[in-house]
Amino acid sequence: MKIKLLVIRTGDIEKLAKFYELLSFAFEYYKHGDSPYHYSATVGETVIEIYPLTKSQTEADKSLRLGFEIDNFDTTIELLKENNIVFLSQPISTEFGLMAIVIDPDGRKIELYKK
């Protein structure tokens, strides 16, 4: 089994896309069928999409936690700091390797691992 698609919903798709672009995601602004315009990026074989909230949602789900292994970890950490991204944890050594935790614009915890 492998993950083919991950959809993240937000009240501000442009702001969230800019955050993930700091992590080296390469998004395209996209629309297919009757879907709303959204951002889409492919990481390996997984498509990650940023969609607007549904009509029944009033805010983004903050309980989703994501983790990414970063190729250029040290440079990315500095870029995040320069862009005033909130760090919940500065880079620390864990049993899974060097890791930092940042908060995305919607309040989700994002784990970043050094490759």
N, C-alpha and C positions, 0 to 999 in steps of 0.2 A: 504494500500500500504506500501511496505518497500523497502529499497535499497538492492539489491542482489549483485551488482558488482560495483566497482569503479576502473578504470584503470588510473594510473598516468604514463605519458610518460616522459622519460629523456634521456639525452645523456650519462649518466653514471649510469647504474642500480645498480652496486655494491655500489657506494658511497651513492646513495639515500637509498638503503636498509639498510645500516649501520646507517644512520641518523634515520630512522623510528624504527630500532631496539632499539635505545636509548629510544624510547617512549613505549617499551615493545611489539612491534610487533614481532611475531615469523614467519619468512619467510621460505619458501621452494623454492629451485631453481627448476623450473618446465618447462615442455614443453608438449603441447598437440596438436595433429594433425599437421598442417603445421605452427603453431605459432612459433615465435622465443622463445628462452629460456628467461624466466622472473622470477620474484620473486612473490610469492603468499602467502597471510596470510588471515586467517579468524578471523573476529572480530564480535562476536555475530553471526548473520546470514549473515553478509556481507563479501564478498570476496574482498580483496583489492590487486590489482596487480600492479607491477612496470614493465613496458615494455620499450624496447628501442624506440627511436623516429622512426616514419615512414620514408620511403624514401623521402617523400615530406617535412618533417619537418627539419628545420635547428637549431631550439632551442626549449626548453621546454616551455610550456604555463605557464607564471608566474602569470596569472590572476586568476587561480584556488585558492580558499581559503578553507582550511579545518579546522575543529574544532573537538577536541577529549576530552572526559572526561577521566581524568587519575586517576587510582586507587591510585598509590603511588606518588602523585603530588609533595610533597616536595623533595623526593629523586630524582625524575626525573628532577626537576629544577636544583638541584645541579649537577647531572650527565651531563646535557646539558652545564652548566657553565664550568665544568671540561673539556669538549670536545670542548670548544671555539665556541659554537653555538651562532649565533648572536641573541640577544633579541631586538625586536622592542619595547616591553613593559615588564617590570618586573612585577611580580605578583601584581595585583591590584584588589580591590573589585569592582564588577560590579553588575548590576541588575540580571545577570545570575550566580553569584557566583565569587569566586576567579579565575582570569584568567591571563595568560601570553601569549604574542605573540612572536613566534620565526620565523626565516627565514630558510627554508630548503635549501639544496645545490643548487637548481635550482632557488631560489629567491621567492618561494611561501610563503605567510604568513600562519602560522599554529597557530591556537588558541588552547591553552591548558587550560582545566578547572579542578578545583579540585573536585573530586567526593564527 
